[in-house]
Every structure is written in C-alpha cells, then in structure tokens.
C-alpha cells in the first residue's frame, strides 16, 4: 500500500510538472506573438500589486493609530529594542573576550603537542615520525619538530636567562606560526635558513631573537649574542659552562611576553650542543582548524599512532617509553583557563536568556491588556 501510494504521488507530481511546463510554453508563445496580451498581463500584475500594498498600508495605518494613542506601546517598543541591543552587546563583548584569550593561548601553544618522556632523546627519528603523523589525518596542516633548553644569553650590555628553541626552519615556516611573527616583515619571504654568518672574523650560526629582548636590550640585526651551555658531568659530578656565539638574523614578535623571552636556533645545532644527537623532544601538530569539534578524539588517535611508532622502533623500548607518550591539545595544556572562559560564557548566555524570557512575559502582559481594551473597537 505504501508503495502504491508513493507511485500515485510520483505520477501526480509528474503531471503537475508537465502541466506547468506546457502552460509556460503556451504563455511564452502568447506573449511573444501577441503584444496586447503582454500588456494585459502587465496591467493585471500592477493592479494586484497595488491592491496588496493598499491592504497592508491600511493595516499599518490602523496599527499606527493605536500605537500613537497609548504611551505604554511606545514604552513596550522601546523596551524591546533596548533588550535586543543589550543582549547583542553583551554576547558580542563576551565572545570578543573569549576569542581574544583563545588567540593568546594559541599564540603560545601549538594546536597539539606530542612528547615522549622528559628527556631530549625521547624522539630519536623525529623527521620520519613527523611525516607519518602528518599523513595520519587529513585535517593536519603540518608537523614541526621542537627541542628546548634553558640557556643564559649574554649581550654586549647585559645578560639574561631564557628559552632556546631548536627548530627545523623550513618546516617551521611552512606549517608553524613563526613566519607570521617575524620582524622585520620582509624576512617572511626572504628567510630560508639560519645559515652561518661572519662576525668578527669568525663564522657563527644564525639565531632569531624574541622581541622582548630586542626592546629591552636595544638589539638589531647583525648583533652578536652568546649562549651558555652546561657540559655533561664528569667523573667527579662536575659540569662546566660552555659558551657559543650566534649572530642575530631577525626577530619574532609574539603576542605573549613568555614567547618573546627566548630565541630560535637550528635544531640539529642545539641537539649537538646538548649531546642529544639528532633527537627531538617534542612534535608540534598544526591543524587547518584548531577549533574542530572532534579535538579530544583526534588527540586519542594521535596518542595511539605515536605508541605504534615507539613500538615499531624497538619492542624493548616500547615497554619503557610507551607509557611516557603524552599528547595534549592546546585546550588541554591550559585546561583550567579554557574551561573557566567557556563556563563564564555559558553562564552569561543563560542569564541573558532568563532576562529575555522575563522581558518577553512583561511585553506579553502589556499587549494582552491593550488588546483586551480594544476588543470592542476591533
């Protein structure tokens, strides 16, 4: 019966379509061969349009007369407009604050961070792992490599302590955030590698220094900065400070002071100074959409994939390092702050919704009373 009913509906729809097509063909023929008929159709359409306009104009004039006769209607209209404007204003401000702080978080943190253990030797084949993880999800923009070390920085007039970040510059400029932070802006197109530069008759590696150091120590491109590294402990448990000079080839202006109190250097050079070989401590995953809805599920899948890579290299090593695999999204890395912002936003929306409901009830009472008073006139 259902099938027969569906067939009837299909035949009826086809009949209506054929009829409409036939009528349109006949009307087109009539209008093209008989201009008088076209004029008649135009006059009929104009009369119909004017009639509808007059009808609505009459209704509008009656409504306007009752609106002007009672001041309470003006109060109600003003109340509606004020509430709508206030709601839009509050929600816009809250969303603006939320977006501002989310940008702050994302300017410091990668979209997803993968680390294996707390030692620099955690990822011994970072480039191969990065390529495999990049192919594991179509939403991944790219994967960059990271190696960090605290270091003492010595300038011509001062010294300070900051974070030295080792990166593969080509990967970082292609998929990471460094390119948009570079200063001066022309470096975004011309910079390709850290390189080795002549300074005082000596060839030294290039380094990109944070804007915080640039502003506080009056640094400029071409200046020298010396970083201090501690050597491995000897048989007596002592370690010695080694200094390495670098040439400043540019600056990066982050949106957060924490990000600017440091410098970027070639990862392999930094790994050599730390005695870590070609290893990396962290893989940074950059997404096309960092706010994707399935971000927790994505982190779980990346965790499983990383553990597979750990186990594939060495089955004995898997039992030791697999439990140290840690994958965190940018939301999880600062989860308390993110949840506080999200909760505050939801609470404000709930409060404004209650307020709107109350105002709607008041307006309903006002207009209900007005209608009750005008029943006899209507």
C-alpha positions in Angstrom: 0.0 0.0 0.0 2.8 2.4 0.8 4.5 1.7 -2.5 1.2 2.2 -4.4 0.7 5.5 -2.5 4.2 6.6 -3.4 3.7 5.8 -7.0 0.5 7.8 -7.1 2.3 10.8 -5.6 5.1 10.4 -8.1 2.6 10.3 -11.0 0.7 13.4 -9.7 3.9 15.3 -9.3 5.0 14.4 -12.8 1.5 15.5 -14.1 1.8 18.9 -12.3 5.3 19.4 -13.7 4.2 18.6 -17.2 1.2 20.9 -16.9 3.3 23.8 -15.6 5.8 23.3 -18.4 3.0 23.2 -21.0 1.4 26.4 -19.6 4.8 28.2 -19.5 5.4 27.3 -23.2 1.9 28.5 -24.2 2.3 31.7 -22.2 5.7 32.4 -23.7 4.2 31.9 -27.2 1.2 34.1 -26.4 3.4 37.0 -25.1 5.8 36.8 -28.0 3.2 36.8 -30.7 0.5 39.0 -29.2 1.9 42.2 -27.6 -1.6 43.2 -26.5 -1.7 40.1 -24.3 1.6 41.0 -22.6 0.2 44.5 -21.9 -2.9 43.0 -20.3 -0.8 40.7 -18.1 1.3 43.6 -17.0 -1.7 45.7 -16.1 -3.2 42.8 -14.1 0.1 42.3 -12.2 0.2 46.1 -11.4 -3.4 46.1 -10.1 -2.7 43.1 -8.0 0.5 44.6 -6.5 -1.3 48.0 -5.8 -4.2 46.1 -4.1 -1.9 44.2 -1.8 0.1 47.3 -1.0 -3.1 49.2 -0.1 -4.3 46.3 2.1 -1.0 46.3 4.1 -0.9 50.1 4.2 -4.4 50.1 5.7 -3.4 47.5 8.3 -0.3 49.6 9.1 -2.3 52.8 9.4 -4.7 51.2 11.9 -1.8 49.8 13.9 0.0 53.1 13.9 -3.2 54.9 15.1 -3.5 52.6 18.1 0.3 52.8 18.7 0.2 56.6 18.9 -2.9 56.7 21.1 -1.2 54.9 24.2 2.2 55.8 25.6 2.5 52.3 27.0 3.0 51.0 23.5 6.0 53.3 23.0 7.4 52.1 26.3 7.0 48.4 25.2 8.6 49.1 21.8 11.5 50.9 23.4 11.9 48.1 25.9 12.0 45.5 23.1 14.7 47.5 21.2 16.7 48.1 24.4 16.7 44.5 25.4 17.7 43.2 22.0 20.6 45.8 21.7 21.8 44.9 25.2 21.7 41.2 24.5 23.6 41.6 21.3 26.1 43.9 23.0 26.8 41.6 26.0 27.1 38.4 23.8 29.4 40.3 21.4 31.7 41.5 24.2 31.8 38.1 25.8 32.6 36.4 22.5 35.2 39.1 21.9 36.9 38.4 25.2 36.8 34.7 24.6 38.3 35.0 21.1 41.0 37.4 22.4 42.1 34.9 25.1 41.9 32.0 22.8 44.2 33.8 20.4 46.5 34.4 23.3 46.6 30.7 24.2 47.1 29.7 20.6 49.9 32.2 20.1 51.9 30.4 22.8 50.8 26.8 22.3 50.8 24.6 19.3 47.5 23.1 18.3 48.7 19.6 19.5 51.9 18.7 21.3 53.5 15.2 21.3 56.2 14.4 23.7 57.9 11.1 24.6 59.5 11.2 28.1 61.1 14.2 29.7 64.5 13.7 28.1 65.7 15.2 24.8 66.4 11.7 23.5 62.7 10.8 23.6 62.2 11.0 19.8 65.3 9.7 18.0 63.8 9.8 14.5 61.7 13.0 14.6 61.6 13.7 10.9 60.3 10.2 10.0 57.7 10.3 12.8 56.6 13.8 11.8 56.0 12.7 8.2 54.0 9.6 9.3 51.8 11.6 11.8 51.2 14.3 9.2 49.7 11.6 6.9 47.5 10.1 9.6 44.8 12.8 9.4 43.6 14.9 6.5 43.0 17.9 8.9 46.7 18.2 9.8 48.3 21.2 8.2 51.9 20.1 9.1 54.1 18.7 11.9 57.1 20.6 13.2 60.0 19.5 15.4 61.0 21.0 18.7 63.9 20.9 21.1 64.1 23.3 24.0 66.7 24.2 26.5 67.1 26.9 29.1 70.2 29.0 28.4 71.9 32.1 29.6 72.1 34.8 27.0 75.0 37.3 27.0 74.6 40.6 25.1 77.0 43.4 24.7 75.5 45.4 27.6 73.5 42.8 29.7 72.8 39.2 30.3 69.6 37.3 30.9 68.1 33.8 31.0 65.6 32.5 28.5 64.5 29.5 26.4 66.5 28.4 23.4 64.1 26.6 21.0 65.6 24.4 18.3 63.5 24.1 15.2 63.8 22.9 11.6 63.3 26.3 10.0 61.9 25.1 6.7 59.2 23.1 8.4 58.5 25.8 10.9 58.0 28.5 8.2 55.8 26.2 6.2 53.4 24.9 8.9 54.1 26.7 12.2 53.5 30.2 13.5 57.0 31.6 13.3 56.5 33.1 9.8 53.7 35.4 10.8 55.7 36.6 13.8 59.0 37.5 12.0 60.3 41.1 12.2 61.2 42.9 10.1 58.3 41.8 7.8 60.5 41.3 4.7 62.1 38.3 6.4 58.8 36.4 5.9 59.7 36.0 2.2 63.5 36.1 2.2 64.4 33.9 5.2 65.1 30.3 4.2 67.6 29.0 6.7 69.5 30.0 9.8 72.8 29.7 8.0 76.3 30.6 9.1 77.4 34.2 9.3 80.7 36.0 9.6 81.2 38.1 12.7 84.5 39.5 13.9 86.4 37.2 11.5 84.6 34.1 12.8 81.8 32.1 11.3 78.9 31.7 13.7 75.4 30.3 13.4 72.3 32.5 13.0 69.6 32.9 15.5 66.2 34.6 15.7 65.7 36.5 18.9 62.4 37.4 20.7 61.0 40.9 20.6 61.1 41.2 24.4 64.9 41.0 24.3 65.1 43.4 21.3 63.1 46.1 23.1 64.9 45.8 26.4 68.5 45.4 25.2 68.3 47.6 22.0 69.3 44.7 19.7 69.4 44.9 16.0 70.0 42.6 13.1 73.7 41.7 12.9 74.4 41.9 16.6 76.0 39.0 18.5 74.5 37.0 21.3 76.4 34.4 23.3 74.6 31.4 24.8 75.9 29.4 27.7 75.5 25.6 27.8 76.5 23.2 30.6 78.6 20.2 29.6 77.8 16.7 30.8 79.0 15.8 34.2 82.5 14.4 34.5 83.6 11.5 36.8 83.5 13.8 39.8 80.0 15.0 39.1 81.1 18.5 37.9 79.9 20.2 34.8 81.4 23.2 33.0 79.8 26.1 31.2 80.5 26.3 27.5 79.7 29.5 25.5 78.6 29.6 21.9 78.3 32.9 20.0 75.5 33.4 17.5 74.6 36.2 15.0 71.1 37.7 15.2 69.5 37.4 11.7 66.0 38.6 12.8 63.4 38.9 15.5 59.9 37.5 16.2 57.1 39.5 17.8 54.8 37.1 19.7 51.5 38.0 21.3 52.7 36.9 24.7 55.8 38.0 26.7 56.6 34.4 27.6 57.1 33.6 23.9 59.4 36.5 23.3 61.8 35.8 26.1 63.8 33.3 24.1 65.3 32.6 20.7 65.0 30.2 17.8 68.1 28.3 16.6 68.7 25.3 14.3 67.5 22.2 16.0 70.4 20.0 14.9 72.9 22.6 16.2 71.2 22.8 19.5 71.0 19.0 19.7 74.7 18.8 19.1 75.4 21.2 21.9 73.1 19.3 24.3 74.7 16.0 23.3 71.3 14.6 22.0 72.4 13.5 18.6 69.6 14.1 16.0 66.8 13.7 18.5 63.9 16.0 19.3 61.9 16.3 22.5 58.6 17.4 21.0 56.5 17.2 17.8 54.1 20.1 17.2 51.0 19.3 15.2 49.4 22.2 13.4 45.7 21.8 12.2 43.8 23.5 9.5 41.0 24.1 12.1 42.3 24.2 15.7 38.7 24.5 17.0 37.5 21.3 15.3 34.7 19.6 17.2 36.5 16.2 17.5 39.7 17.6 19.0 39.7 15.1 22.0 39.1 12.1 19.7 41.9 13.5 17.4 44.3 13.5 20.4 43.4 10.0 21.3 44.1 8.8 17.8 47.4 10.6 17.7 48.4 9.0 21.0 47.7 5.5 19.6 49.7 6.3 16.5 52.7 7.6 18.5 52.7 4.5 20.6 52.7 2.4 17.4 55.8 4.3 16.2 57.5 3.8 19.5 56.9 0.1 19.5 57.9 -0.3 15.8 61.4 1.1 16.5 62.2 -1.3 19.4 59.9 -3.7 21.2 62.0 -3.5 24.4 62.0 0.3 24.2 58.2 0.3 23.8 57.6 -1.1 27.3 59.7 1.7 28.7 58.7 4.7 26.6 55.1 4.0 25.5 53.8 4.9 29.0 55.6 8.3 28.7 53.8 9.2 25.4 51.9 12.4 26.1 49.6 14.1 23.6 47.9 17.4 24.6 45.8 19.7 22.6 46.0 23.5 23.1 42.8 23.3 25.2 44.2 20.6 27.5 47.6 22.4 28.0 45.8 25.3 29.7 42.6 23.4 30.6 41.7 25.4 33.7 41.8 28.8 32.0 40.0 27.5 28.9 37.2 25.8 30.9 36.8 28.9 33.1 36.3 31.1 30.0 33.9 28.6 28.4 31.9 28.3 31.6 31.7 32.1 32.1 30.4 32.5 28.6 27.7 29.8 29.1 26.6 31.4 32.4 26.3 34.8 30.8 24.2 33.3 28.0 21.9 31.6 30.5 21.5 34.8 32.5 20.7 36.8 29.4 18.2 34.1 28.2 16.4 34.3 31.6 16.3 38.1 31.3 14.9 37.9 27.8 12.2 35.5 28.9 11.2 37.8 31.7 11.0 40.8 29.4 9.0 38.8 26.8 6.5 37.9 29.5 6.1 41.6 30.6 5.6 42.7 27.0 3.0 39.9 26.5 1.1 41.2 29.5 1.3 44.8 28.2 0.0 44.0 24.7 -2.5 41.5 26.1 -4.0 44.3 28.2 -4.0 46.6 25.2 -5.9 44.1 23.0 -8.4 43.5 25.8 -9.1 47.2 26.0 -9.6 47.5 22.2 -11.7 44.3 21.6 -14.9 46.4 21.1 -13.2 48.7 18.6 -11.7 45.7 16.7 
